[in-house]
Amino acid sequence: MNKRKLQISNGHYLQFDQLARILHAINLFPADRKITMSYLEEDTGLPFRQVRNRISIARALGIFEKKALRLTPIGSLVSTYDPFFEMKGTLEYIHYMAAGNYLNLIWFEVFNTLLPQEPPSDYHGWIQYFQKSLKNDYTEHSLKDHLPKELRFLIDAYINKGFNKLELLNQTSDGKLFRRRYANIDLSVFCAILLDYASKQRTKLLQVEDLLDNAGAPGLLFALDGNTLKSILEILHKKEYIRYESTHSLNQIRIKNDVDPMKFFESYYKAEEFHKNNLKNLNIENKSKQ
């Protein structure tokens, strides 16, 4: 069994621009050759330690394969359509990947246990919470040195860096951290997440209540309420992407055979590209009339 990872950031912060440089370097590399760390160091201009760290973060986000310098299917789509991680749908999907991965110890526990179950507290409260819950699993040095760094990384990523666009993690004026319900997730992205989640559970049948309560489930990761989730599922059912069965005694989702989550994720990008092109053409047309 794979061991849960306490250290993902190793004291660094999330820098999407540096991840973009790594994706760019990979896109330029011949497909028939093996990528090396030394190549990434040379092409990006980043020191070896930073390259290694960014790869660690990219793996936590589901962008890189676990044991190879190779993009996952998600990473390939992001690299093609949104290499600077600017689009909301990209952030939604990689949030699901990172916070829903049990092996990403702090990321997973913050969004599946701490935020849903504990009252709001500040950074120091979070440290105390994890030092208490992990005291039998890690050394005193890890809990006093590595743990605070990982919590700073995570809080900074969602309060100050790109993930702040999602507004999932919020902070009061006195520093207390709390989650906010997420009501505007893109339907194509959510469908891709739902299909991926079902695949990981190795099932074609999902109970709606489990999507709201189970660790790693999309409803819990986005702090959805039951009515919002039901509305999303009804729309996906009408579009015939899934089968949503809801009666007085039944509230479940059936996943169709041979559906690929990545096709729905890519459809999000293609729709956004279509809207951008239409807007661009409209602006050109308006300028020509002036």
C-alpha positions as CSV (number, residue, x, y, z in Angstrom):
1,M,0.0,0.0,0.0
2,N,1.3,3.5,-0.9
3,K,2.3,5.6,2.1
4,R,0.5,8.9,2.7
5,K,2.7,11.9,2.0
6,L,3.1,14.6,4.6
7,Q,5.5,16.7,2.6
8,I,4.4,17.9,-0.8
9,S,5.6,21.5,-0.9
10,N,8.9,21.0,1.1
11,G,8.6,24.6,2.2
12,H,7.9,26.1,-1.2
13,Y,4.7,27.9,-2.2
14,L,2.4,27.1,-5.2
15,Q,3.7,28.9,-8.3
16,F,1.5,28.2,-11.3
17,D,3.8,30.3,-13.6
18,Q,6.7,27.9,-12.8
19,L,4.5,24.9,-13.4
20,A,3.7,26.4,-16.7
21,R,7.4,26.6,-17.6
22,I,7.7,22.9,-16.9
23,L,4.7,22.1,-19.0
24,H,6.2,24.2,-21.8
25,A,9.5,22.4,-21.6
26,I,7.7,19.0,-21.8
27,N,5.7,20.1,-24.9
28,L,8.9,21.0,-26.7
29,F,10.5,17.6,-25.9
30,P,10.5,14.9,-28.6
31,A,7.8,12.4,-27.8
32,D,10.0,9.4,-28.5
33,R,12.7,10.4,-25.9
34,K,12.7,10.1,-22.1
35,I,12.5,13.3,-20.2
36,T,15.1,13.9,-17.5
37,M,15.3,16.2,-14.6
38,S,18.5,17.7,-16.0
39,Y,16.6,18.7,-19.2
40,L,13.8,20.3,-17.2
41,E,16.4,22.2,-15.1
42,E,18.2,23.5,-18.2
43,D,15.1,24.4,-20.2
44,T,13.2,26.1,-17.4
45,G,16.1,27.8,-15.9
46,L,15.0,26.6,-12.5
47,P,17.4,25.1,-10.0
48,F,17.2,21.3,-9.6
49,R,15.6,21.5,-6.2
50,Q,12.8,23.8,-7.5
51,V,12.2,21.5,-10.4
52,R,11.9,18.5,-8.1
53,N,9.6,20.4,-5.8
54,R,7.3,21.6,-8.7
55,I,7.1,18.0,-10.0
56,S,6.1,16.9,-6.5
57,I,3.3,19.5,-6.4
58,A,2.2,18.6,-10.0
59,R,1.9,15.0,-9.0
60,A,-0.2,16.0,-6.0
61,L,-2.5,17.9,-8.5
62,G,-2.8,14.9,-10.7
63,I,-0.8,16.6,-13.5
64,F,2.2,14.2,-13.5
65,E,2.3,10.5,-13.2
66,K,3.4,9.2,-9.8
67,K,6.7,7.6,-10.8
68,A,7.6,9.0,-14.2
69,L,8.3,12.4,-15.8
70,R,5.2,12.1,-17.9
71,L,2.0,14.0,-18.0
72,T,-1.3,12.3,-17.1
73,P,-4.3,12.6,-19.4
74,I,-5.4,15.5,-17.2
75,G,-2.0,17.1,-17.4
76,S,-2.0,16.7,-21.2
77,L,-5.3,18.6,-21.5
78,V,-4.2,21.3,-19.1
79,S,-1.0,21.7,-21.0
80,T,-2.8,22.0,-24.3
81,Y,-5.7,24.3,-23.3
82,D,-4.7,26.1,-20.1
83,P,-1.0,25.8,-19.4
84,F,-1.0,28.8,-17.0
85,F,-3.8,27.4,-14.9
86,E,-6.0,30.5,-15.4
87,M,-9.4,28.9,-16.1
88,K,-11.8,28.1,-13.4
89,G,-12.6,24.7,-14.7
90,T,-9.0,23.7,-14.6
91,L,-8.8,24.8,-10.9
92,E,-12.0,22.9,-10.1
93,Y,-10.7,19.7,-11.5
94,I,-7.2,19.8,-10.0
95,H,-8.7,20.8,-6.6
96,Y,-10.8,17.6,-6.8
97,M,-7.7,15.6,-7.8
98,A,-5.5,17.0,-5.0
99,A,-8.0,17.3,-2.2
100,G,-9.6,14.0,-3.1
101,N,-6.3,12.0,-3.1
102,Y,-6.0,10.1,0.2
103,L,-2.2,10.0,-0.2
104,N,-2.0,13.8,-0.1
105,L,-2.2,13.7,3.7
106,I,-2.7,17.4,4.7
107,W,-4.6,18.4,1.5
108,F,-7.0,15.5,2.0
109,E,-7.6,15.9,5.7
110,V,-8.2,19.6,5.5
111,F,-11.0,19.4,3.0
112,N,-12.5,16.1,4.1
113,T,-12.2,16.2,7.9
114,L,-11.0,19.5,9.3
115,L,-13.1,22.0,7.4
116,P,-16.4,19.9,7.4
117,Q,-16.2,18.7,11.0
118,E,-14.3,21.3,13.1
119,P,-15.3,24.9,14.0
120,P,-13.4,27.6,12.2
121,S,-9.9,28.3,13.6
122,D,-6.7,30.1,12.5
123,Y,-3.4,28.8,11.2
124,H,-2.1,28.0,14.7
125,G,-5.4,26.2,15.5
126,W,-4.8,24.0,12.4
127,I,-1.3,23.2,13.6
128,Q,-2.6,22.1,17.0
129,Y,-5.3,20.0,15.4
130,F,-2.9,18.1,13.2
131,Q,-0.2,17.8,15.8
132,K,-2.8,16.1,18.0
133,S,-4.2,13.9,15.4
134,L,-0.9,12.8,13.9
135,K,1.2,12.5,17.1
136,N,1.4,8.7,16.9
137,D,2.3,8.6,13.2
138,Y,5.1,11.2,12.8
139,T,8.2,12.4,14.7
140,E,8.2,15.5,16.8
141,H,10.5,17.2,14.3
142,S,8.1,16.5,11.4
143,L,5.2,17.9,13.3
144,K,7.0,21.0,14.4
145,D,8.9,21.7,11.2
146,H,7.3,20.0,8.1
147,L,3.7,20.2,9.2
148,P,3.6,24.1,9.6
149,K,5.2,24.5,6.1
150,E,2.6,22.3,4.5
151,L,-0.2,24.2,6.1
152,R,1.3,27.5,5.0
153,F,1.6,26.2,1.5
154,L,-2.1,25.1,1.4
155,I,-3.5,28.2,3.0
156,D,-1.5,30.4,0.7
157,A,-2.6,28.4,-2.4
158,Y,-6.3,28.9,-1.6
159,I,-6.2,32.4,-0.1
160,N,-3.5,34.2,-2.1
161,K,-2.7,32.0,-5.2
162,G,-4.7,30.7,-8.1
163,F,-7.1,28.6,-6.1
164,N,-8.5,31.7,-4.5
165,K,-10.6,32.1,-7.7
166,L,-12.7,29.2,-6.3
167,E,-13.3,30.9,-3.0
168,L,-13.6,27.5,-1.3
169,L,-11.3,28.6,1.6
170,N,-12.0,31.9,3.2
171,Q,-10.5,33.9,6.1
172,T,-12.1,36.2,8.6
173,S,-10.4,39.5,9.7
174,D,-9.1,37.7,12.8
175,G,-7.5,34.9,10.7
176,K,-10.1,32.2,11.2
177,L,-10.3,29.9,8.2
178,F,-13.6,28.4,7.0
179,R,-15.0,26.8,3.8
180,R,-17.8,28.3,1.7
181,R,-20.4,26.3,-0.2
182,Y,-19.6,26.2,-3.9
183,A,-22.6,26.7,-6.2
184,N,-21.3,27.5,-9.7
185,I,-19.2,24.6,-10.7
186,D,-19.1,24.0,-14.5
187,L,-21.4,21.2,-15.5
188,S,-18.9,19.5,-17.9
189,V,-16.2,19.7,-15.3
190,F,-18.5,18.3,-12.6
191,C,-19.6,15.5,-14.9
192,A,-15.9,14.6,-15.6
193,I,-15.2,14.6,-11.8
194,L,-18.3,12.5,-11.1
195,L,-17.3,9.9,-13.7
196,D,-13.7,9.8,-12.5
197,Y,-14.9,9.4,-8.9
198,A,-17.2,6.5,-9.9
199,S,-14.3,4.9,-11.8
200,K,-12.0,5.1,-8.7
201,Q,-14.8,3.6,-6.6
202,R,-15.1,0.8,-9.2
203,T,-18.8,1.2,-9.5
204,K,-21.5,2.3,-11.9
205,L,-23.9,3.1,-9.2
206,L,-23.5,6.0,-6.8
207,Q,-25.7,7.0,-3.9
208,V,-26.4,10.7,-3.8
209,E,-26.0,10.9,0.0
210,D,-22.5,9.4,-0.3
211,L,-21.5,12.1,-2.7
212,L,-22.2,14.6,0.1
213,D,-20.7,12.7,3.0
214,N,-17.9,10.3,1.9
215,A,-14.3,11.4,2.1
216,G,-13.0,12.2,-1.4
217,A,-16.5,12.6,-2.9
218,P,-17.1,15.7,-5.1
219,G,-20.0,16.9,-3.0
220,L,-17.9,17.0,0.1
221,L,-14.8,18.5,-1.6
222,F,-16.9,21.4,-3.0
223,A,-19.1,21.8,0.2
224,L,-22.2,21.3,-1.9
225,D,-25.6,21.2,-0.2
226,G,-28.2,18.6,-1.1
227,N,-30.3,20.9,-3.2
228,T,-27.5,22.3,-5.3
229,L,-26.2,18.7,-6.0
230,K,-29.7,17.6,-6.9
231,S,-30.1,20.5,-9.4
232,I,-26.7,19.6,-11.0
233,L,-27.7,15.9,-11.3
234,E,-31.1,16.8,-12.8
235,I,-29.4,18.8,-15.5
236,L,-26.9,16.1,-16.3
237,H,-29.7,13.6,-16.4
238,K,-31.7,15.8,-18.9
239,K,-28.5,16.0,-21.1
240,E,-28.4,12.2,-20.9
241,Y,-24.8,12.2,-19.5
242,I,-25.9,10.1,-16.5
243,R,-29.1,8.5,-15.2
244,Y,-30.4,10.1,-12.1
245,E,-33.0,8.0,-10.2
246,S,-34.9,9.9,-7.5
247,T,-38.1,8.8,-5.8
248,H,-39.3,8.6,-2.2
249,S,-37.1,5.6,-1.6
250,L,-34.4,6.0,-4.2
251,N,-31.8,8.6,-4.7
252,Q,-28.9,7.4,-6.9
253,I,-26.9,7.8,-10.0
254,R,-26.2,5.3,-12.7
255,I,-23.1,5.8,-14.8
256,K,-23.3,4.8,-18.4
257,N,-20.9,2.3,-19.9
258,D,-17.8,3.3,-21.8
259,V,-17.9,7.0,-20.8
260,D,-14.5,8.8,-20.6
261,P,-14.2,11.5,-18.0
262,M,-11.5,13.3,-20.1
263,K,-13.9,13.8,-22.9
264,F,-16.2,15.8,-20.7
265,F,-13.2,17.7,-19.3
266,E,-12.0,18.5,-22.8
267,S,-15.5,19.6,-23.8
268,Y,-15.3,22.3,-21.2
269,Y,-12.1,23.7,-22.8
270,K,-13.6,23.5,-26.3
271,A,-16.8,25.3,-25.2
272,E,-14.6,28.1,-23.5
273,E,-12.5,28.3,-26.7
274,F,-15.7,28.7,-28.8
275,H,-17.0,31.5,-26.6
276,K,-13.7,33.3,-26.7
277,N,-13.5,33.1,-30.5
278,N,-17.1,34.4,-30.8
279,L,-16.3,37.3,-28.4
280,K,-13.2,38.1,-30.3
281,N,-15.0,38.1,-33.6
282,L,-17.8,40.2,-32.1
283,N,-15.3,42.8,-30.9
284,I,-13.6,43.0,-34.3
285,E,-17.0,43.4,-35.9
286,N,-18.0,46.2,-33.5
287,K,-14.8,48.1,-34.1
288,S,-15.2,47.9,-37.9
289,K,-18.6,49.5,-37.5
290,Q,-17.3,52.4,-35.4
